[in-house]
Amino acid sequence: MDNYIWKKLYKHLRRLHPKKSWKWITNRYFKKPIDVTRNDKWILTCPKTNKQLLKMAWTKIERYIMIRFKNSPDDPLLSDYWEKRKRKKLKNAT
């Protein structure tokens, strides 16, 4: 996905500045990351606000536990099951 976004950005920036060189475009729009833990050189940065576009690869994958077939929140016999799920969700959120 990051590669697709890169290709679209490249095309858009070339169309936006047709008479400027690629070096000028990169110096204007691409800067080193503000977050020092990142090791990338090519991060799209707004020249006015200095906000940077996050890459999809940096997004943490969040897995979900599916609800079993006959487990309904309305069933009073399964209240312990739903409480345990709720506690686990709250624990993972922090």
C-alpha positions, 0 to 999 in steps of 0.5 A, a space after each residue: 500500500 505504501 508503494 501505491 501511495 508513493 506512486 500516486 504522490 510522485 505523479 501528483 507532485 510532478 503534475 503540481 510543479 511541471 517546471 520544477 526539477 525532482 530535486 527541488 520537489 524532494 527538498 520541498 516536500 520530503 524531509 527526515 522524520 520528526 520521530 527519531 525512531 524512524 529510519 526513513 528519508 522519504 517522508 512526505 511533509 507539509 511545507 507550511 505546517 511540517 506535518 508528516 504523512 504516516 506510512 501504513 507499515 508503521 500501523 500496528 496490527 490489531 487482532 480481534 477475538 471473534 465471538 463464538 457462534 451461540 454466545 449472545 449478550 442477552 443470555 444471562 448464563 453467559 454474563 461471566 463470559 461477557 465480563 471476561 471479554 470486557 475486562 480483557 478489552 479494557 486491559 489491552 486498551 491501556 
